[in-house]
Amino acid sequence: SYDSRIIDSCSQQILDTAIRTGAKVAGPIPLPTRRTIIPVNKAPFIDKDAREHFQMIIHKRLIDIISPTDKTIESLMHLDLPAGVDVEIKM
């Protein structure tokens, strides 16, 4: 996610869902923040050295679900998360 508050609330929602279905959970573990800075020219010819800088910050959290049940996986698949949050499930 681009906003740390949104990803913290989503990770809490995932934790609550996993614990409610009877799975053991480890996390959330904050992973390093990826920062991308993009310089853009203000003008193409006259002010070649004048640039604006835009940055994109990506926050990540790792949640390890130990011994999930079928109900846990089904609940996580149907979980409604806000826009801008990407969830990747690996087995």
Helices and strands as residue ranges (DSSP letters): H 4-20, E 24-41, E 51-66, H 70-77
